[in-house]
Amino acid sequence: MKITETRLRDPFVFAENGTYYLYGTRCNGPLGSAQGEGLDVYTSTDLEEWSEPVECFTRPADFWADRDFFAPEVHKWKGSYYMFASFRSLTHVRATHILKSSSPMGPFIPVSDKPATPEDRVCLDGTLYIDKDGNPWIVFCHEWTQIHDGTICATRLTDDLSDTIGEPVLLFNAGQNDWLWSLTDHPNDYVTDGPFFHRKQDGKLIMLWSTFENATHRYVQTYAYSENGDIMGPWKHSPKPIYNNDGGHGMVFKAFDGQLYLTLHQPNGRPYERARFFKIDENETFPTDF
């Protein structure tokens, strides 16, 4: 199947040993994955032809969540494959749980019996970051639905990713940008979605994230730049989105021929969302002098 045939939100590509693995949010019902029971992976060797989806995570009978299976992404760490994905239940706020497998095809199983994001916060879109000292972190969004001005936060993880160390650290608020659109009549209901880290060849650290733009009222892809080159920042924001055609929740991956790609879903509205791939030159797409 072609990438245009896959109805998918929040696309994430993991590339290894000649195979591309594509993960994302299922959109196979009127509410997307609102009652989801699993997560899928598609495979390709050329980014053109893709397999049918294969379920790589199936909800265990005793798993705490039964809905909103959102935004899976897979990272290799210490020889294993870790999936960060967001979930919710009627009795538990949305949260990111970490899953583990010996293969990017799965099956993925929970590394612990609790999510990695704080129990009292509505969170989503956790991602993995490894700091300059080799320590793993989960970086996640604290949702605007609970705090109005959405934030992106970070918490240290234990080396096996099964637990957190210390309290979350605030990296930035969405409202630090002057071009955002508030989703409601409240003056600062600002979205933070989909953080993802990319280290440029010159060593600069970029964090992709998504929100809504005031000029177009559309979902957009933007980024921030760490002034100290590591997770604590401070973070300086792009003066405008890098993609504002109603698409976002992007990430960057390198193809086997060395070409960099940005992938995101576009458009943002159901039921038309699809994964999109864009060839990029990081020096043009991610300037560091604002």
C-alpha positions as CSV (number, residue, x, y, z in Angstrom):
1,M,0.0,0.0,0.0
2,K,1.0,3.6,-0.6
3,I,1.5,6.0,2.3
4,T,-1.5,8.0,1.1
5,E,-3.7,4.9,1.7
6,T,-2.9,4.9,5.4
7,R,-5.2,6.9,7.6
8,L,-2.8,7.8,10.4
9,R,-2.2,10.5,12.9
10,D,1.1,11.3,14.8
11,P,3.4,9.3,12.4
12,F,6.7,8.1,13.8
13,V,9.4,6.3,11.7
14,F,12.1,4.1,13.2
15,A,14.7,2.9,10.7
16,E,17.0,-0.1,11.2
17,N,18.8,-2.7,9.1
18,G,17.2,-1.8,5.8
19,T,13.6,-1.6,7.1
20,Y,11.5,1.5,8.0
21,Y,8.9,0.9,10.8
22,L,6.0,3.4,10.8
23,Y,3.9,3.8,13.9
24,G,1.0,6.2,14.6
25,T,-2.5,6.7,16.1
26,R,-5.1,4.5,14.6
27,C,-8.0,6.4,13.0
28,N,-10.4,3.6,12.2
29,G,-13.6,4.8,13.7
30,P,-15.8,8.0,14.0
31,L,-13.7,9.0,17.1
32,G,-10.4,7.8,15.8
33,S,-8.9,5.5,18.4
34,A,-11.2,6.5,21.3
35,Q,-12.0,2.9,22.1
36,G,-8.6,1.5,20.9
37,E,-7.4,-1.9,22.1
38,G,-4.0,-1.9,20.3
39,L,-1.3,-0.2,18.3
40,D,0.1,-1.0,14.8
41,V,3.3,-0.9,12.8
42,Y,3.7,-0.7,9.0
43,T,7.0,-1.7,7.3
44,S,8.7,-0.6,4.2
45,T,12.2,-0.9,2.5
46,D,11.8,2.2,0.3
47,L,9.4,4.6,1.9
48,E,7.1,4.1,-1.1
49,E,5.4,0.7,-0.7
50,W,4.2,-0.2,2.8
51,S,2.9,-3.4,4.4
52,E,-0.6,-3.8,5.8
53,P,-0.6,-2.8,9.5
54,V,0.5,-5.4,12.0
55,E,-0.7,-5.1,15.6
56,C,2.5,-4.6,17.8
57,F,0.8,-3.8,21.1
58,T,-2.4,-5.5,22.3
59,R,-4.0,-4.3,25.4
60,P,-3.4,-6.8,28.3
61,A,-6.6,-7.7,30.2
62,D,-5.2,-6.0,33.3
63,F,-4.0,-2.8,31.6
64,W,-5.2,0.4,33.3
65,A,-6.3,2.1,30.0
66,D,-9.0,1.2,27.5
67,R,-9.2,4.3,25.3
68,D,-7.3,7.1,23.5
69,F,-4.4,5.0,22.4
70,F,-2.4,7.9,21.0
71,A,1.0,8.7,19.4
72,P,3.2,5.6,19.7
73,E,6.9,6.1,19.0
74,V,9.7,3.6,19.3
75,H,13.3,4.2,20.5
76,K,16.2,1.8,20.9
77,W,17.9,1.9,24.2
78,K,20.3,-0.6,25.8
79,G,19.6,-3.2,23.1
80,S,15.8,-3.2,23.5
81,Y,13.0,-1.3,21.8
82,Y,10.9,1.0,23.9
83,M,7.5,2.4,22.9
84,F,6.2,5.6,24.4
85,A,2.4,5.9,23.9
86,S,-0.4,7.8,25.5
87,F,-3.6,6.3,27.0
88,R,-6.7,7.1,29.0
89,S,-9.5,5.4,30.9
90,L,-12.7,6.7,32.5
91,T,-11.0,6.6,35.9
92,H,-7.5,7.8,35.0
93,V,-6.4,10.9,33.2
94,R,-4.5,10.7,30.0
95,A,-0.9,9.6,30.5
96,T,2.1,8.2,28.7
97,H,3.1,4.6,29.5
98,I,6.4,3.0,28.4
99,L,6.3,-0.4,26.7
100,K,9.2,-2.7,25.8
101,S,10.0,-5.3,23.2
102,S,12.9,-7.3,21.8
103,S,11.9,-6.3,18.3
104,P,10.5,-3.1,16.6
105,M,7.6,-5.4,15.4
106,G,6.7,-6.1,19.0
107,P,4.9,-7.5,20.9
108,F,5.4,-4.5,23.3
109,I,4.6,-5.0,26.9
110,P,4.4,-2.5,29.8
111,V,7.7,-2.0,31.7
112,S,5.7,-1.2,34.8
113,D,2.2,-1.1,36.2
114,K,1.9,2.6,36.1
115,P,2.4,5.4,33.6
116,A,5.6,7.4,33.5
117,T,3.9,10.8,33.6
118,P,2.5,12.3,36.9
119,E,-0.7,10.7,38.3
120,D,-2.3,14.1,38.9
121,R,-1.5,15.7,35.5
122,V,-3.3,15.3,32.2
123,C,-0.4,14.4,29.9
124,L,0.4,13.1,26.5
125,D,3.0,12.6,23.8
126,G,5.9,11.4,25.9
127,T,9.2,11.0,24.1
128,L,12.7,9.8,25.0
129,Y,15.7,12.1,25.4
130,I,19.2,11.0,26.4
131,D,21.2,13.8,28.0
132,K,24.9,14.6,27.6
133,D,25.7,12.3,30.6
134,G,23.9,9.4,29.1
135,N,20.8,9.7,31.4
136,P,17.3,8.9,30.0
137,W,14.5,11.4,30.3
138,I,10.8,11.4,29.4
139,V,9.7,14.7,27.9
140,F,5.9,15.2,27.7
141,C,3.1,17.7,27.3
142,H,1.0,18.8,30.2
143,E,-2.2,19.4,28.4
144,W,-3.9,22.8,28.0
145,T,-7.2,21.1,28.9
146,Q,-6.1,21.1,32.5
147,I,-3.9,24.2,32.8
148,H,-5.0,26.4,29.8
149,D,-1.4,27.4,28.7
150,G,0.0,24.0,27.8
151,T,3.6,23.2,28.8
152,I,6.4,20.8,27.9
153,C,8.1,19.1,30.9
154,A,10.8,16.6,31.5
155,T,11.5,13.9,34.1
156,R,14.5,11.8,34.7
157,L,14.0,8.0,34.2
158,T,15.8,5.1,35.7
159,D,18.2,3.3,33.4
160,D,15.7,0.6,32.6
161,L,13.0,3.2,31.9
162,S,10.7,1.5,34.5
163,D,10.4,4.4,36.9
164,T,11.0,8.1,37.3
165,I,13.6,10.0,39.4
166,G,12.6,13.3,41.0
167,E,9.9,15.7,40.0
168,P,9.1,17.0,36.5
169,V,11.0,20.1,35.3
170,L,9.2,22.8,33.2
171,L,11.0,23.4,29.9
172,F,8.6,26.0,28.5
173,N,5.0,27.2,28.1
174,A,3.3,27.4,24.7
175,G,2.3,31.0,25.5
176,Q,6.0,32.1,25.3
177,N,5.2,32.5,21.5
178,D,3.3,35.5,20.3
179,W,1.7,33.9,17.3
180,L,-0.4,31.2,18.9
181,W,-4.2,30.8,18.5
182,S,-6.3,30.0,21.6
183,L,-8.7,27.1,20.9
184,T,-11.5,28.6,23.0
185,D,-12.8,31.9,24.2
186,H,-10.3,31.7,27.0
187,P,-7.5,34.1,26.2
188,N,-4.7,31.5,26.5
189,D,-5.9,28.0,25.8
190,Y,-2.7,27.2,24.0
191,V,-1.8,23.6,22.8
192,T,1.5,21.8,23.2
193,D,1.7,18.6,21.2
194,G,4.3,16.1,20.0
195,P,7.7,17.0,21.3
196,F,10.6,15.3,19.4
197,F,14.4,16.0,19.6
198,H,16.7,16.3,16.7
199,R,20.5,16.9,17.1
200,K,21.9,18.8,14.1
201,Q,25.2,17.9,12.6
202,D,26.7,21.1,14.1
203,G,25.6,19.9,17.6
204,K,22.6,22.2,18.0
205,L,19.6,20.6,19.8
206,I,16.2,21.2,18.2
207,M,12.8,20.2,19.7
208,L,10.0,19.9,17.3
209,W,6.5,20.5,18.7
210,S,3.0,21.4,17.4
211,T,0.3,23.9,18.2
212,F,-2.2,26.2,16.5
213,E,-1.4,29.4,14.7
214,N,-3.3,32.7,15.2
215,A,-2.9,33.8,11.6
216,T,-4.5,30.7,10.0
217,H,-6.3,29.0,13.0
218,R,-4.6,25.9,11.7
219,Y,-2.6,23.1,13.3
220,V,1.1,23.8,12.7
221,Q,4.6,22.4,13.1
222,T,7.1,24.5,14.9
223,Y,10.3,24.0,16.9
224,A,12.4,25.4,19.7
225,Y,16.2,25.6,20.0
226,S,18.2,24.9,23.2
227,E,20.7,27.7,23.8
228,N,22.9,25.4,26.0
229,G,22.6,22.4,23.7
230,D,20.9,20.2,26.3
231,I,17.5,19.5,27.7
232,M,17.4,22.3,30.4
233,G,17.8,25.0,27.8
234,P,16.9,27.8,28.0
235,W,14.7,27.2,24.9
236,K,14.3,29.8,22.3
237,H,11.4,29.6,19.9
238,S,11.0,29.9,16.2
239,P,9.5,33.2,15.1
240,K,7.0,31.3,12.9
241,P,6.0,27.7,12.1
242,I,8.0,25.7,9.7
243,Y,4.8,24.1,8.3
244,N,1.4,25.8,8.6
245,N,-0.7,23.9,6.1
246,D,-3.0,22.2,8.8
247,G,-0.5,19.6,9.7
248,G,1.9,18.7,12.5
249,H,3.0,16.3,15.3
250,G,6.2,15.7,13.3
251,M,9.5,14.0,13.8
252,V,12.7,13.8,11.8
253,F,14.4,10.6,10.6
254,K,17.4,9.8,8.4
255,A,16.8,7.5,5.4
256,F,19.4,4.8,4.6
257,D,20.8,6.9,1.8
258,G,21.5,9.7,4.3
259,Q,18.6,11.9,3.3
260,L,16.7,13.6,6.2
261,Y,12.9,13.5,6.2
262,L,10.3,15.4,8.2
263,T,7.2,13.3,8.7
264,L,3.9,14.7,10.1
265,H,0.2,14.1,9.6
266,Q,-1.8,16.4,7.3
267,P,-4.5,17.6,7.2
268,N,-5.4,17.6,10.9
269,G,-9.1,17.2,10.4
270,R,-10.8,13.8,10.5
271,P,-11.3,11.7,8.5
272,Y,-8.7,13.0,6.0
273,E,-5.4,12.8,8.0
274,R,-2.5,11.0,6.4
275,A,1.2,10.6,7.0
276,R,3.3,12.9,4.9
277,F,7.0,12.8,4.2
278,F,9.1,15.8,3.2
279,K,12.8,15.8,2.3
280,I,14.6,18.5,4.3
281,D,17.9,20.2,4.6
282,E,18.4,20.8,8.3
283,N,20.3,24.0,7.8
284,E,17.4,25.5,5.9
285,T,14.6,24.0,7.9
286,F,16.0,24.6,11.4
287,P,17.9,27.9,11.5
288,T,19.5,28.8,14.8
289,D,19.9,32.5,14.4
290,F,16.5,34.1,15.1
